[in-house]
Amino acid sequence: MRGVLLVGVLLLVAGAVAAETPPPLPGAAGRAPKGGPISISADRLEVDRKARTATYAGNVIARDSTLTILADWMEFTFDEAMQDVQRVRATGHVRITEQGGREATATAATYFAKDEKVLLEGNARAWQGENVVSGNTMTLYLREDRHVVEGEGDARVNAVIYPRREAGGPPKP
């Protein structure tokens, strides 16, 4: 179940979109840190070995020592041995928070392990402090440290970035 952390990486990277300097990623190249426990609670869990899925439904809360992911529904798709997570899909009121104050919300979020890519869909919004970026979708290319935010129709991409300040001083260059 450590694949939950891989989805959680989207929070760390999404915060980079709104911040002036990118945050450090845990572990190497978007891989989950090893160590502490991961807890997942939901109203229901269904494991389907033939389909290679584990589906949590209803008030899903996935948490480790630094990240919390909330969603209405979360499905993990595994490799044939049911050992490694290939994809994680969270839908319905997706909210991700990180201890450092970074947060992201969307209607749905999908993590693609092979490509090390996260897709936030539907009113995607990421922020840290007052800095915020929003659009219809956000694609986070973890391996490349690259992010693409897209609007749709009349809904444009919006960002509000505040310069960093020294305590009581002018903005930092």
N, C-alpha and C positions, 0 to 999 in steps of 0.2 A: 504493500500500500504506500510505499514511499513515493509513488508517482504523484501523490497529492502535492508534494512539495514542488514538483515540476510545474504544475499549474500555478502554484504560488509564485513562481519566478516571474510570472507576468506582472505581478504587483511591483516587484523591484524594478523591472524594466519600464513599466508604464510610468513609474515615478520619474524615470530619467527623461521622459518626453516633456514633463512639466518643470523639471528642475534644470539649473544651469550646468551642473556636473552630473554625469551618470553615476548611479550608486554601484557599489561593488556587488557582483553576483555571488551568491553562495556557491562554494565548490568550484569546480572547473567547468567552464563553457556551458553554464546553465544546468549543470547536473545538481541533483539534490544533495545537500550535506548529509553525511552519515552521522548517526548518533542518537539524539533524543527521540522520544516516542511521538507518534502521530496518532491523533484520536479523530475518529469520524463518528458522528452520531446522526441518526435520521429516524424517521417514523417507520421506514421499511428498508430492508436490504434483500436483494435477489441476486444470487450468483448462478450464472448459466455457463457451465464448463464447455458445452458444445458450441455456444456462441462466443465463448472466451470473454465474457463480460461480468462485471460486478456493478449493479445499479442501486444507488441509494436514492430514496424518494421521500419527500416531505421534510421540510425544515432541516435540510442538510447543513451540518457544521463540520468542517474539516479544519483541524488545528494542530500546529506544532509549536515549538517554543517561540517563534517569531511571526508566524503567519496565521491568519484566519480566513477561511473561504466559506461564504454562506451562499446557498442556492436552494431553489425548490427541488432540483433534481440533479444528480451527478452520476455519470456513467464512465467506468474505466474499461477500456478494451485492451486485452493482453495478447502476448505472443502465444504460439501454439502450446508452449509448456506452462502457460499461466504464470510466468515468472516476471516478465518485464512488461511494463505499461507501454503500449504503442500510442494510445490516444486517450485524452480525458475530455469529456464534454460536460459542461455545467450550464444549466438553463434555468430561467426564471429568477428574477431579482438577484442576479449575481453581484456579490459585494466582496471585495478582497481588501483586507487591511494588513498592514505590516507595522511592527512595533515602532519603527522610525517615523511613523506618521504618514506614510504613503498609502493612498487608497485608490481603488478603481471600481467602477460599476459598469454594468452592461446588461442587456437582456440575456445574452449567452456568451460563453467563453469556451474556446476549444484549444487544447494543447496538442501539438503534433510532435511526438518524441523524435522520430527519425529526422525531421527537418529542423528541430529545435525552434519551432514557430508557435506563437500564440495569436489567436484571432479573437478579438472582442467585437461582438456584433450587437447592433441595436442600441442607440443612444450611449455609445461608449464614452466614458469620462474618466480621466485620471487626474489626480491632484496630490500636491504636497503643500501643506500650509495654504497660502493664498494663490500659489501657482496652479493653473488648471489648463487642461487641453481637452477638447471634446470634438466628436464627430460621429458619423453614423457607424463607421468601423475603424478599428485600430489593428494593424498587423504588426506584431513585434517579432523581428528576426533576431533571436537571442544570440546565435552564433556570430552574426555580423554586427551586433550592437547597432541595429538600424531599425527605425520605426516609421510606419506609414499610416497617417490618419487621413480618412477620406470622408467627405460629405456626400450627400445624395440629394438630387433635385435642388430645391431651394435651401436645404439645410447645409450650410457651409461649415468648414472646420473653423473652430474658434479656440484661441489660446490667450491666456492672460498670464504674463510672466512679470514678476517683480524682481528688480535687481537685488542682489545680495548686499547687505549693509553690515558694516562693523557696528558694534554696540554704540549707539549715539553718533555715528559718523555718516559720511556720505556713502552713496552706493559704491561697491567694489567694481573696478573695471573688469 
